[in-house]
């Protein structure tokens, strides 16, 4: 598994903020996911007038990684325009848990080169896993 330093991953999440489409909340979020083989994919939040159809930055980043053929993440960084240490929401935590184990570090940007670090397991303990459903994600079609 490749690693990158948290500051670099947070910088990539910050870069993703520029593309955020947030005409309703005006709360920009960017995310970066590091895959197990060292590639980084980014995403930003994309709002919709029907709020429930909004896409979250973490979902977009993971979706980009999956689209490129990756199935395992090694680290995640999240940043908001406010640099307020925002953590992934519950839905995004479950999405991240689909592709990362409980030890995956999640770095939340608090500004000025600082961040809070959590493990994915801390953010979503006892998550629902494919194994709980009797599914082996390695046995794809």
N, C-alpha and C positions, 0 to 999 in steps of 0.2 A: 504494500500500500504506500502510495506517495503521500507526502505531507507538504504543506505550505505554512508559512507563518500566519498567525491570525491577522496581523496588520495588513498583509497583502490581500487576504481574502476579504477583509472588511472594505478595503479600497475598491475592490471589484464590485462589491455590493453597493457602495456609494456611487460608483460610476453608473450603475444601472438605474439609479434614481432619476437621471436626466430624461429617460424615456417614459417615466410614469405618466399615466393618463388618469388624472384625479380631479375632474371638474366639480365634483360634488363634495367630497370631504377635504380636498386640498391637502391630504396627508400622504405624502410620497413615501413609498417603501421600495427598497431594492434588496435583492438576495443574491448570494453566490453559493453554489454547491461545488464541492471538490469531489470528483469521482475517485474510486479506488485506484485507478490507473493514472491519476494526476491531471486530468482535464478539469477545467473550471467552466461552469455554465452559469449564466446570470439570468435574472428575471426582475420585472418590476410589476407593481400593481396596475391593473387595468380596470377602471370602474365602468359601470353601466347604469343607465337611468333606472333600471330594475336592479336595485342594490344586490339582490341575492345572486345575480349573474356575474358579479365582479370576480376577477381573477386576482389571486394573491401572488405576491412576488415569489414566494417560495414554490408555489405550484408551477408557475411559469418556468422557473429555473430547473426544477425537477423534470418537468415535461420536456424541456429542451434536451436535458441529459438522456432521458429515456428515448426520445426521438432519434438521438445519435447512437443508440444501441447500448447505453450504459444501464446497469441494473443495481449498482451498489454505490453509495455515497460514503465518503470518509470524513467530511466536515461541512459545516454550513455557517455562513455569516449573514446577518440581517442588519440593515441600517435604515433609519427613517430620516427624512429631511430635518426632523427635530433633534436627531442624535439623542434620543431619550431612552435608549436601551430596550426598545421594543423587542418582544419575544414573538415567535411564531404563534398564531392562534391555534386552537384545538384541532381544527380541520387540517391545517398545515402540519401540525405535529404528527398527526396520523399519516399524512402523505409522506413525510420524511421517514417515519418509522417503517413504511413499506419497503424503503430502499436503504435503510441504515440500521445498524444495531444500537442497542442502548448506550454504548460507549462513544458514539459519534459526538464530537464536540460541536456545540452551537455557540457561536460568538455573536453577542448583541452589542452593537455600537453605542457607546455612551458619549462619544465625542472626544476631541483633543487627544487622539491616539489611545484612548482607553476603551475597554469593553468588559462586559460581564460574560463569563464563560459558564455554560451549563453542559451537562451531558444530555443526550436525547432522552435517556432513561429518567433523568430528573424531571424533565419537562412533561413526559408522558409515561408514567410508570404503568406497568401491567397492560401495555398496549395490545390491541387486537393484532394478531399475526396470521399470515397465511397458514402456518402450521396448526393454529387453533381451529382452522376451518377444514383441516385435512388436505390442504393443498401444498404441493411442492412447487414453488415458483421457478425452480431450476428446470422443471419438466415442461417447458413451454412447447407449443405446437411446432 
